[in-house]
């Protein structure tokens, strides 16, 4: 509950609503204090004049029926009505009671019942007690009315800021979706003029970025495809050479060029969700593929946990190749449960790289000065990062004692058999 409240306060909606409510509450409290004070002063002056008039009329027995119709009676100190007087008819000094006594002067002594506003008043000069009902109760509904207004204003503020929050949330969701899928989603402009203009500019920006990336993808795919034919011819001609050392060198260069072209094509492909496969099964397949290198497995997840096959195969292949080229044996492929998904790590015994170098290496066509050189295109980790983002996962590194670990955190699905067992 506390974390939810902190998240709400830390949002634009929460802070704006809190600011508005605080200002309105401050204004309302000030109004209640000021107007309530002046209204109390007015009522006490009015009631003091009312008491003095009642005593003037009570002097004459002729006027007493008029007072009785108003509920005002002359009482004796030994009567039952007098005995109901609170605190033995001694003033307690409450604010309104004290204000009335101050206005009435020393000749009068007034005691109020705090529950109903009934008053017992003594005139010392006339040696007379009067019972006067309903003194000072007309102002009690004022504070309640202001509190109702405060609640209505707070409710209106919440509704207003909630409506302002909706277009911002739509814009945030569209930006997240574009980052994940690289597909522009056209937002319908809504909200205030500034937000509507921002949404229109966002639509134009995502469309421009999409068109630019589409053109770049077509260009890379075209170049890679056109290079395949001459490379194939070079391989054929290399095999016709009599010198085996030249043949080996040419074939090695052709293999390196083919690897670069394959990375260009992989980077140019638009990510598409493939059929899910068991994480453990795919790791076993990769271990067989790389059987010529020291690769160990530590599989600690259920066999029924699945992820998209092609995407995970490309991710792990690139990471294993990276560990093979730049790390030191032994290489370990490790799987562990992670919240609602799976953590898949490729661990080698190399020196690794710093966080700053890692972030640089995730950019397309980037090579680190000390370790990224030679025949590599600088696309391997960029492809990995792109595929992980497409699967709504996370990619991170960790330095442990004499090891460098790259971990992929991915959401998983259950195999049909496990899903039916859970049902």
N, C-alpha and C positions, 0 to 999 in steps of 0.2 A: 504493500500500500504506500509506504514511504517513498519507494523508488519510483512508483507511478506518479506520485505528487511532484517529486523532484523533476521528472521528465517533463511534466506539464508546465511547471514553472520555468524550465529552461527553454521552452519553445517560444516562438514569436507570439503565438496566440496567448499563451499563459502570461508572458510578461506584459503584453499590451492590455489584456483584461485586468491583470493585477494593478497596473498603473491607473486605469480608468476607475476601477472599483475603489482604490485608495483615495483618489481625488474626490470622487462623488461622496464617499463616506466622510471624508474630512469636511466637505462643504455642508453635508447634512448635519453632522454633529455640531458644527459651528452655528448653523441655523437653529437647531434645537436649543442650544445653550443661550444664544442671544434673544431669540424670539420668546423662548420659554421664560427667560428672566423678565423681559418687559411685560409679557402677558401676566406673569405672576404679580408683578408690581401693580398692574392695572386692576387685577381681580382683588388684590388685598385692599386697594383704595376704595373700590366699589363696595366690598363687603363691610369695610369699616363704616362707611356712610350708611349702609343698610342697618348695621347694628345701632348706630346712634339714632337713626330715625325710629327704629323699633322701641328704644327706650323713651324717646319723646312721646310716642303714641301710648306707651304703657303707663305713663303718668296718670292718664285719665281713664277711669273705668269704662267710659263710653266707647273708647277706641279698642278695647280689648277684644270684642267680637271680630273686629277687622283683622287683628293679629292672629286670632284663632283660625280664621279661614286660611291663613298662610302657614299654619302649623306652628306658630310662635306662642309659647305659653309662659306665664309667670309661675315659677316653681319655688317651693319652700325647701330649706336645707334638710328637712327630715322626710321629704317625699320620696317615693320610689323612683321617680324620674331623675331626681338629683343623685340618688345612689348609683344610677347607671353611668354617671359622669366618670370618665377614665382618670386614673391616677389621683383619686379622691379630690377631683376638681382643682388640681394644681398644675399650672403650665409646665410642660416638659421642655419646651424650647425648640420644637421643630421649626423648620424654616418658615413655612407659611403661617403657622401659629404665632411665631415670634414677630413676623412682619405685621400681622394684624394687631397684636398687642402694642407694637410700637406706634402704629397709626392711631389707635384708640386713645392712647395716653394713660396716665397713671390712675385715672378715675375708674378705668375698666380693667377687668381680668377675664381673659377668654381661654377656654380649654376646648380643643378640637378632638373629635374621635377620628383617628387616622383611617378607619375602615369606611366610613360613610360620609364624613364631612359635617356631621352634626356638631353644634356648638353649645356650650354652656357659658353664659356671659354674666358677670356681676358688675353692677354699677355701685361703687362704694358710696357715692354721694346720695344715691336713692335707696341704698341698702336693699337692692332688688336683684333677683336672679331670673334670667330669661333662658328658655330653651329655644334655640334657633336652628332649624334643620338646613342641610344642604349649603353649607358655607364653603366656598372655594373648591367646588368640584367641577365647574364648567370647563376648566382648562386641561383636565386629565386626558382628553382624547386627542390633544394636539400632538403629543409625542408619538402616539400610535399611528396617526395619519402620516407623519414624516417618516416613520420607520417603514410603513407600507410603500411610500413613494421611493424610499431607498432600495427596497427589495425589487421593485419594478424596474428601477434604473439599472440595477446590477444585472437583472435578467435580460434586459434589453441590450446591455453591453456585451454579455456573453453571446447572445444571438448575432449581434453585429459583427463581432470579431470572429465568430465561427464562420460566418459567411465570407469574410475577407480571407480566412485561412484556406478555404477550399480551392481557389485557383492556384494558390502557392503550392499546395500539396499536389495538385495535378501537374504543375510544372516540374516539381521535384521528381515525381514518378516517371514523367516522360523523359527527363534527363537520365534517370537511372536505367530506363529501358533502352535508350539509345546507346548508353555506355555498354550495356550487356550484349545487345543484339545488332548494334550498328544499323538499325532500321529506323528511319525517321517516322514519327507518329505526329500527325498534324493536330495540334490542340485548337479547340474552339475558343477564341478570345472571350474572356468573361471577367467580371469584377470591375474595379475602378479603372479609369483611363490609363493610368500608369501601368497597371498589371496587364491590361489588354494589349498595350503596345509592347510590353516585354514578351508576351506570348507570341505575338506576330513575329517579332525579331527572332525568337527561339525557333519558330517553324522555318524561317528563312535560313537560319544558321545551320540547323541539322540537315536540311535539304542540300545546302551547298557542300557540307562535309561529306554527305553520302555520295553525291555526284563525284566529288574529288576522289574519294576512296574507290569508287567504282571504276573510274578511269585509270587509276593507278593499278588496280587489280587486273584489269584487262591488259594493260601494257606489260606487266610482269608476266602474266600467263602467256602472252603472245611471244615475248622474248624467249622464255623458257622452252616453249614448244618449238620455236624455229631453230633453237640450238641443238635439239635432240638429233636431228638428221645428220648434221656435220660431225657430231661426236660419234654417232654410230659408224659413219664412214671411216673416221680416224681409228676406231677400234678394229675394223676389218683390215685396214691397211697395215696396222701395227702387227697383226697376226701374220702378215705376209712377209715381214722382214726376216732376214736370215740371222741377224744378230739378236740373240735372246736377251741381252742386257738392254738394248734399245727397245725391244718389244715390251719388256717388263716395265720400263720407264714410261713408255707411251700409254700402256694400259692403266698404270697407276694414275697418271694425269687424267685419263678419260674417266676413271672411276671417281676422282675428286670432282671433275666438272659435272658428272652425273649427279653427285651428291648435292652440289650447289643448285643445280636445276631442280632437283626434287624439293629442296627447301624453298626455292622461289615459288614452285607450284603449290606447296603446302601453305605458304603464306598468302598466296593469291586466292586460295579457295575460300568461299564463304562458309563459315562453320554451320553445320547442319546436324541436328540430333540424330544419332544412330541408335540401333537396337541395344538395349542394356545387356551386359554380360557380368558374370560373377567376378568380383575384384580378385579373388584368390586364383580363379582359373586363368585370368589374363596374366597375372604375375608369373604363374607357372609356365605359360607359353613364352613369355619374354625370357625366362631363365633358360629355356631350351634353345631359343634363338641365339642367346649370347653365351652358349655353353663353352666357347673358346676363351672366355675370360673369367677371372675369379669373381663370380657373382653369387652371393648367398641370399637366402630368403628367410624372413621372419614374418609369418602370416598369422596375425592374432585377431582376425575378424571372422564373422560367420560366413560360410560359403554361399549363403543365400543373399548377401548384400550385393547389389548390382549397380553399375554405372554405365554410361554410353561407351560402347566398345571402341569405336574408331578414334574418338577424341582421347580417351584414356591411353590407348596404344600409342598415339602420336606424342602425347605428353611424356609418358614414361620413356619411350624410345629416345627422345631428344635429351632427357635428363641423364639417362644412362650413357649415351654417347658423350655428353658433356663431362660426366664424371670420368669416363674412360680416357678422354683426351687431355683433361686438365687436372684431374685428381690423381690419387695413388691407390693401388689395391690395398685391401680387398674392398669391393663395392658390395653394399648390402641394400636389398629392396625390402622395405619394412611396411607393414600395414597395422593400424591400430584403430579402435573405435574412437570417434570424436563427436560428442554431443549427438546430433541427429544424423551424422554422416560418418565419413571415414577419413583417416589421415594416412596418406601414402608418402613414404619418405625414401629418398635415394641418398645413401650415406657413403662417402668415400673418406680416405685418410689424407687428403691433400690440405693445403693451407687455406683453400677457399677464397673468399673475397669479402670485403667490407660491405656494409649496408649501402654506402654511397656508390660503390662499384656495382653492386647488385642492381640497384635502381637504374644505373646507366646501361647495364647489360640487357635489361628488359626492353630497351628501345630498339626498333628495327634498324638493321645495318650498323649497329654500334659494335666496336671491338675495343676491348680494354688493352691499353698499351703493352702491358707486360705479358698477358696470357692469351689475348685474342688476336691471332695473326694467322698467316699462312693461307690455306685454301678455304677457310670458313667464311661464310657470307655475313655473319652477325645476325642471323635470323632465328637461330635455334631457340633461345630463351624468349624471344619476342613471340614466336609461334606458341610456345608453352603458355606464356602469360595470356595471350589472346584466347586460347582454348579454355583455360581455367576460368577466365572472366565470362566466357560464353556459357559455361556450365554453372555459373553463379557460385564459384568456389573462391578459394583464397590460396595465395602462394607466398611462402615465407622461408627464410633461411635461419639456420641456427648453428653457432659454433660451439662444439663440445670439445672435450679433451682429445686432441690429436685427430679430430674428425670434422668434416663439414657436411651439413645435412640440409637438403632442400625438401620441404614438405608441401604436399598438395592437399588441401582440405576441400572435400567435395561432398555435396549431398548425395544420398543413395536412395534407390528404390528396392523393394523386396521382390524376390522372384515370385512368379505366380503360385508356386507350391507353398511358399512361406506365407503369402498373403491369405490363401485359402485356409491354412492351419490357424492363423490368427482369428479369422472369422468364426 
